[in-house]
């Protein structure tokens, strides 16, 4: 029986965005079909995985299996980043400035900027720098980071509709890429991209962070918003959504109860390490299938599994 | 082309006899149009009309039932490619594999584990549903004995697999009352398997590599009078298998290509020897259109994350997941433990209860019915106000359980604290953090 594959017609493409500089710079985006539908479109730049590094020792904030691989470097972000690259082949590093949280250590923008600069100087892969999603503090911190790291072509965020002007201006001034973060809503994502455009930020310098939910804790919202985003970008020529997507999932996955419960506390959930790794890797799979281009992940084993999967699907 | 409800209604008897289970012929017609009812339910429709409607009213992807000890599970019946376009209706069923080549001890352990993998979440039971029994050497007696064992030890629905119809027949007879899914029909053995499935009235797996061969096989089997097929595209590489899942669903929904109007079965168990990669393959098929995923083993650390994923993907995006209103005890609270209140949006509950649990501070958590709205939305809609919270606190029964008269409200609902203090004069109202992640620090400093 004759059968012809019913094709989806795509009228748009995701714009390429290059992060970092030099030989290890990474280009994201460029897709001309739904994620991994390579039978009817191209995925010239495979999705990538960045590894998460905290600027302070996470200690008990992290489930034991997630901290275990980094026990010897936790508290030293430079050593930690280097370990990710050397031992685990990290293609990019995401430095999370947890210490600046005003509800926590409330470290100063200057100290955060100094840390970011030290890490940037010590590595040759692209550096992503994340604040704490506190609108006022991030504006100060990321501005200081942008300035201190002039020339490193960082990727900084999250930039929200309430602080995009301050952070956007700093990024423009020092040539960094921005992570535009909106709360799980296609229209708000689009709106923020438009605002950044009006400020003078080029599309080639924006990644979209749609806000990421972890497995069992709101993943479905991120999943559907990303699918809608991709649908609008690829089939409805919604130009302001044709940008690569970044998801910070490490923290969202590992902070939940089911990742923190030990084998003694939850024997019915199976081995804690394996469970946590799979919760992270499966969250990654869903985000990739929904349109994620760059994932920030925590556990080296989950990173490895995710990279294998990307290779099999897009390779 | 599909008919509208009104077009279908015109062809029905219009007697409103209710024998179809719907109150009126119009309601039945609407259900037919949206693929939620079958024409066979109407005893009075003429053969002529039946033929006319059959094509138009059949759902684009046939819902196929597989029996469990209690009730049956349905796969297929989907109507969209993306969950946000409506919803996905029938969650991918998760199966564990046992074979006749496997040692007794290994089989027993799997069956034992199968019954233990049951988790309660938002009042839903999350669990794997199926055991796939694979014939390894063509021994019908051994196969039937293994099927019998699965039936005795579990309440699972069954998938019976062999390339020999007589082996499957022995198993199907042993499992007759569970209404198993049988297979595997291929272009080579389609006559024998088709006849068996017809004779026993069972759903059948149709497997062929390549779209044209699979379409031919499905057409042949439906031509034999079979209605309930489950398609296996034969691909065991991830890339091709994903493409097949997309193509099969798209062909069924878009051009209404009938040979592909059936649910699918996917086999991560045959795609890799690495249990971690197998889990990831399974997760791809849960998101992308697998009706069934068959796993080589049943390990809680693998199955639990997949069950969570399935819950997420198949949750109806049109309805918020809600918790029932009431008092939730966290970390064994006593009469002096603090009382906190929040809304019944399931995600709010999960995150707040998870943080309280993580803090190890014993606490009474009051979950108020806000029709599934989150704190800020419920507050903005007036469903989480001084009045409503006070009324709920009074009737919740918390005053009998605790001597504490301190209540913590969400930071985003700080605005209600004045009204609440007025309504609950014996209580001290504390404003909690805005973000759940700050709850542990807050509780520890009380």
Interface residues (C-beta under 8 A of the other chain):
Chain A: X1 X2 X3 X5 X6 X8 X36 X37 X38 X39 X103 X104 X213 X215 X216 X217 X218 X219 X220 X223 X224 X227 X228 X231 X255 X256 X257 X258 X260 X268 X269 X270 X271 X272 X274 X275 X277 X278 X279 X281 X282 X285 X286 X289 X301 X305 X306 X308 X309 X312 X313 X315
Chain B: X82 X83 X84 X116 X119 X121 X211 X212 X215 X216 X219 X237 X238 X239 X242 X243 X246 X247 X250 X251 X254 X255 X257 X259 X276 X277 X279 X280 X283 X284 X287 X288 X299 X300 X301 X302 X303 X304 X305 X306 X308 X309 X311 X312 X313 X315 X317 X347 X350 X351 X353 X354 X357 X358 X433 X435 X437 X438 X441
